Structures are given as structure tokens and as C-alpha cells.
Amino acid sequence: MRTNNLSSKDFLDLLVSKTGFSSNTITKIVSSLINTIATELQTTGSVTVKDLGKFDLVDESGERYII
């Protein structure tokens, strides 16, 4: 499996080039996705998005992390 670290800008640019949507539209979509997952995590502590992955909120040393 190939891994690649992308900056946020590179990730957004990649989505723009693959979808043909405007940068503004892609930014809104990604921001909404992240905010929705974060909100659900605060409520439930775990979110699974089919074909994207599972996100868990973990408390460690008084800090909360998304894994």
C-alpha cells in the first residue's frame, strides 16, 4: 500500500482536479465533513463512515485525540 503525506492545500487541490468542482466548493465540502465527524465524536465518541474509515475519540493524559 502506498502512503503519501499531503498538506491540506495539496489534498484540496487534488480533490478539485479530480472532481472539477471549484476550490470554494471543495473547501466547504471537506470542512463540513470534518465538522460533522467532530460533532458526532463529541456526542458518541466513535463514528464510522462507510468506505472512509472509523474515527474514535480517545482520552489520554487529559487530552482528547481523534484516531
Long-range contacts (C-beta under 8 A, 24 or more apart in sequence): 37-66, 38-66, 41-66
